[in-house]
Amino acid sequence: MKINSNMTQNHGEYGVKNNRQAEQISDRKYMERVARGETVNLFQELGKGVSVELSEEGLAQLNKKLAEIKNDRPDMRILTDEEKASLLKEAIKPLRSRHPIIPNIQTNDKLVKGLAGADENVVDAAYSIIQKNLLPHNIGTLTEQERQELILVGLEQAKYLADGLDQDKAGLFMEAMNTIAQYGINGKPDQQGNVTYDIQWGALVGAPDDYISTGDLMKRVAPEEYAKYSSMMEEGIRKNDNRLQMDAIKYMLDWEIQSYRKNPKPIEEEKQKQADWKKNVDNTKIPDTYSHTDRSTLQTLTESILRQNQVLDYDFLSENLREFAKILSGAEK
């Protein structure tokens, strides 16, 4: 494995500033950590301006590890593409029907981790709150004030669910639900009642707020290069060829490095757009309208929300609360 640092481009080749040779570090400590079974994220540990190249020795080590796993588990074999597709289809079928992915990486991660291990009815109720209260696709004849009020009711229902979760998971769950509520508050309904939400994928988990996906950026500002990258990656996947897939990734990363050197403005603008979007979400205030909700039982939750409500139609709100109770009890299945 080679780790190249402080790289700049020089006549189509990777050189260094002041025409010095790039520093190449053949550091075995990373390989030793991997051999012990430790997960190593080189890009995270080494920072920016670094590329990682797997040597023949590194690839041999990976193949050796795979062979050891196969020897330990003789029943393991390589699945055909049809078998892989069938298993994937079965695995995601229930998830697809009940649990849509929140299109922001960090928010979705908190939501999934917060609900991990929870009763299936609780999970179903949580996603029902998102679909019916926080991010409904169509609000019918509801006014904007009523739509906003429905979001606040959904958060009270979410707090009731959080009360039954472990403390650490409850915190993650409510962080996610509050953020989703902020997405909802910023939604824009049209005259037909269809609501559009500005939710961006955002930074990876653990990445800086101004992190942007190279793939998304390339797709937006360099569609021809993105088409070439996609074609290379698809060929590598189709042929099950790791080297072709690595070539595709290298092509994308080289594009990012060269593009930034030639003209950093588009990349910096995208970073700023993402930072501004996140700042707007974070600064979105959530009214504390239902501060006196009694969450002791499901009945007291329902009664106290109905008592505090001054905006939503009584029958409409009652039906929303009844549906929540049905899903939580499993009666909807």
C-alpha positions in Angstrom: 0.0 0.0 0.0 1.3 3.5 -0.9 0.1 6.7 0.7 0.9 9.8 -1.4 0.7 13.1 0.3 0.9 16.8 -0.7 0.1 16.1 -4.3 -0.4 18.6 -7.1 -0.7 18.0 -10.8 2.3 18.6 -13.0 2.0 18.1 -16.8 -0.6 15.4 -16.4 1.4 13.5 -13.8 1.2 13.7 -10.0 4.1 15.7 -8.7 4.6 18.1 -5.8 4.9 21.8 -5.2 8.3 23.2 -6.2 8.8 20.2 -8.4 9.8 18.0 -5.5 9.0 14.2 -5.6 5.8 13.2 -3.9 6.3 11.7 -0.5 5.5 8.0 -0.6 4.9 6.3 2.7 5.0 2.6 2.8 3.7 2.4 6.3 3.0 -1.2 7.5 1.1 -0.1 10.6 -2.1 0.2 8.6 -1.7 -3.2 7.1 -1.0 -4.7 10.5 -4.1 -3.1 12.0 -6.2 -4.5 9.1 -4.6 -7.9 9.6 -5.8 -7.8 13.3 -9.3 -7.3 12.1 -9.5 -3.5 12.8 -11.4 -1.3 10.4 -9.2 1.5 9.1 -10.5 4.6 7.3 -7.4 6.0 5.7 -9.1 9.0 4.1 -10.4 10.0 7.5 -7.1 9.4 9.4 -4.8 11.0 6.8 -6.9 14.0 5.9 -7.1 16.0 2.7 -4.6 16.0 -0.2 -3.9 12.2 0.2 -4.4 9.4 -2.3 -4.2 5.7 -1.4 -2.9 3.1 -3.8 -3.2 -0.7 -3.2 0.0 -2.5 -4.2 0.2 -6.1 -5.5 1.1 -7.1 -1.9 -2.0 -5.4 -0.6 -4.3 -7.1 -3.1 -2.6 -10.4 -2.2 -3.3 -9.9 1.5 -7.0 -9.2 0.7 -7.3 -12.3 -1.4 -5.5 -14.4 1.3 -8.0 -13.1 3.9 -10.9 -14.0 1.7 -9.5 -17.5 1.2 -9.2 -18.0 5.0 -12.8 -17.0 5.4 -13.9 -19.5 2.8 -11.8 -22.3 4.4 -13.4 -21.5 7.8 -16.9 -21.6 6.2 -16.9 -24.4 3.5 -20.6 -23.7 3.0 -19.8 -20.2 1.7 -19.8 -19.8 -2.0 -20.1 -17.1 -4.6 -23.7 -16.4 -5.4 -24.9 -15.9 -9.0 -26.3 -12.5 -10.0 -29.8 -14.0 -10.0 -29.4 -15.3 -6.5 -28.0 -12.0 -5.3 -30.9 -10.1 -6.8 -33.4 -12.5 -5.3 -32.0 -12.2 -1.8 -31.8 -8.4 -2.1 -35.4 -8.2 -3.3 -36.6 -10.3 -0.3 -34.5 -8.3 2.2 -35.7 -4.9 1.2 -39.4 -5.8 0.5 -40.7 -5.1 4.0 -38.5 -2.1 4.4 -39.6 -0.6 1.1 -43.3 -1.0 2.0 -43.2 0.6 5.4 -40.0 2.5 6.0 -39.0 5.1 3.4 -35.5 6.4 3.6 -35.1 10.0 4.8 -33.1 11.7 2.0 -30.5 13.1 4.3 -27.6 10.8 5.3 -27.1 12.0 8.8 -30.8 12.4 9.7 -31.6 9.0 8.3 -28.7 7.4 10.2 -29.9 8.9 13.5 -33.5 7.7 12.9 -32.4 4.2 12.1 -30.0 3.9 15.0 -32.6 5.5 17.4 -35.2 2.8 16.4 -32.7 -0.1 16.3 -34.1 -2.9 18.4 -37.4 -1.3 19.0 -40.7 -3.2 18.8 -41.9 -3.4 15.2 -45.2 -1.6 16.1 -43.1 1.3 17.5 -41.0 1.5 14.3 -44.2 1.5 12.2 -45.7 4.2 14.3 -42.6 6.4 14.0 -42.6 6.2 10.2 -46.4 6.8 10.2 -45.8 10.0 12.0 -43.3 11.1 9.3 -45.6 10.2 6.5 -48.9 11.6 7.9 -47.8 14.5 10.1 -44.2 15.7 9.4 -43.8 15.1 5.6 -47.1 14.3 4.0 -47.0 14.4 0.2 -50.5 15.9 -0.1 -52.4 17.8 2.6 -55.7 18.0 0.7 -57.7 21.1 1.9 -55.6 21.8 5.0 -54.5 25.4 5.3 -50.8 26.3 5.8 -51.5 27.0 9.4 -53.2 23.6 9.9 -50.3 21.8 8.1 -47.8 23.5 10.5 -50.0 22.5 13.5 -50.1 18.9 12.3 -46.3 18.8 12.4 -46.4 19.9 16.1 -48.9 17.1 16.9 -46.6 14.6 15.2 -43.7 15.7 17.4 -45.8 15.0 20.5 -46.6 11.6 19.2 -42.9 11.1 18.6 -42.0 12.1 22.2 -44.5 9.5 23.4 -42.6 6.8 21.5 -39.3 8.2 22.7 -40.4 7.8 26.3 -40.4 4.0 25.7 -36.9 3.8 24.2 -33.6 3.5 25.9 -32.2 6.9 26.8 -29.4 7.0 24.3 -31.6 5.8 21.5 -34.4 8.1 22.5 -32.0 11.1 22.1 -31.0 10.0 18.6 -34.6 9.3 17.7 -35.8 12.8 18.8 -32.9 14.5 17.1 -33.9 12.9 13.9 -37.6 13.6 14.4 -37.0 17.3 15.3 -34.9 17.7 12.2 -37.5 16.0 10.0 -40.1 18.4 11.5 -37.8 21.3 10.5 -37.8 19.9 6.9 -41.6 19.8 7.1 -42.0 23.4 8.4 -39.9 24.6 5.5 -42.1 22.7 3.0 -43.9 24.5 0.1 -47.4 23.4 -0.7 -49.0 24.2 -4.1 -52.6 24.9 -4.9 -53.4 21.2 -5.3 -52.1 20.4 -1.8 -48.9 18.7 -3.0 -46.0 19.6 -0.7 -42.4 20.0 -1.9 -39.6 19.5 0.7 -36.0 20.8 0.2 -34.1 17.9 1.8 -30.5 17.4 0.7 -28.3 14.3 1.1 -25.8 16.4 3.0 -22.5 15.3 4.5 -21.6 11.7 5.4 -21.9 10.6 9.0 -18.9 12.1 10.8 -17.9 14.4 7.9 -17.7 18.2 8.1 -20.9 20.1 7.4 -19.4 21.5 4.1 -18.6 18.0 2.8 -20.1 17.4 -0.7 -20.5 14.2 -2.6 -18.0 14.1 -5.5 -20.5 12.0 -7.5 -23.3 14.4 -7.0 -21.1 17.4 -7.8 -19.8 15.7 -11.0 -23.4 14.9 -12.0 -24.4 18.5 -11.7 -21.4 20.4 -13.1 -19.8 17.8 -15.5 -22.5 15.5 -16.8 -20.3 14.1 -19.6 -17.6 13.1 -17.2 -20.2 11.7 -14.8 -21.6 9.6 -17.7 -18.1 8.2 -18.3 -17.6 7.4 -14.6 -21.0 5.7 -14.4 -20.2 3.6 -17.5 -16.8 2.6 -16.1 -18.4 1.7 -12.7 -21.2 -0.3 -14.3 -18.8 -2.3 -16.4 -16.8 -3.1 -13.3 -19.8 -4.3 -11.4 -21.2 -6.2 -14.4 -17.8 -8.0 -14.9 -17.3 -8.3 -11.1 -13.9 -6.7 -11.6 -12.5 -4.8 -8.6 -9.8 -3.2 -10.7 -12.3 -1.7 -13.1 -14.3 -0.4 -10.2 -11.2 1.1 -8.7 -10.3 2.7 -12.0 -13.8 4.3 -12.0 -13.3 5.7 -8.5 -9.8 7.0 -9.4 -11.2 8.7 -12.5 -13.8 10.5 -10.3 -11.3 11.5 -7.7 -8.8 12.7 -10.4 -11.6 14.8 -11.9 -12.3 16.4 -8.5 -8.6 17.2 -7.9 -8.0 18.6 -11.4 -11.3 20.5 -11.4 -10.5 22.1 -8.0 -7.0 23.2 -9.2 -8.3 24.6 -12.5 -11.3 26.4 -11.0 -12.2 25.9 -7.3 -15.2 28.3 -7.6 -17.9 25.8 -8.5 -16.9 23.4 -5.7 -16.7 26.2 -3.2 -20.1 27.5 -4.3 -21.6 24.0 -3.8 -20.1 23.8 -0.4 -21.5 27.2 0.5 -25.0 26.3 -0.8 -25.0 23.2 1.4 -23.8 25.1 4.4 -26.5 27.8 3.9 -29.1 25.0 3.5 -28.1 23.4 6.8 -27.9 26.7 8.6 -31.5 27.5 7.4 -32.7 24.1 8.7 -30.9 24.4 12.0 -32.3 27.9 12.5 -35.9 26.8 11.9 -37.8 27.3 15.1 -40.3 24.7 16.3 -43.2 26.3 18.3 -43.8 24.8 21.8 -47.5 24.9 21.4 -48.2 21.5 23.1 -45.9 22.1 26.2 -48.6 20.8 28.6 -49.1 17.4 26.9 -49.5 14.5 29.3 -47.6 11.5 28.0 -48.4 9.2 30.9 -50.6 6.9 28.8 -51.8 6.9 25.2 -55.2 8.0 26.4 -53.8 11.0 28.3 -51.7 11.9 25.3 -54.8 11.9 23.1 -56.9 13.9 25.5 -54.3 16.5 26.3 -53.5 17.1 22.6 -57.2 17.6 21.8 -57.6 19.9 24.7 -54.7 22.1 23.7 -55.5 22.2 20.0 -56.9 25.5 18.7 -56.2 25.2 15.0 -57.1 21.8 13.6 -60.6 20.5 13.0 -61.5 18.4 16.1 -62.7 15.4 14.0 -59.7 15.5 11.7 -57.3 15.6 14.7 -59.2 12.8 16.5 -58.9 10.6 13.5 -55.2 11.3 13.2 -54.7 10.3 16.9 -56.8 7.2 16.5 -54.8 6.0 13.5 -51.6 6.5 15.5 -52.9 4.4 18.4 -54.0 1.7 16.0 -50.6 1.4 14.3 -48.9 1.4 17.7 -51.1 -1.4 19.0 -50.6 -3.4 15.8 -54.3 -3.3 14.9 -53.5 -2.0 11.4 -51.7 -5.2 10.4 
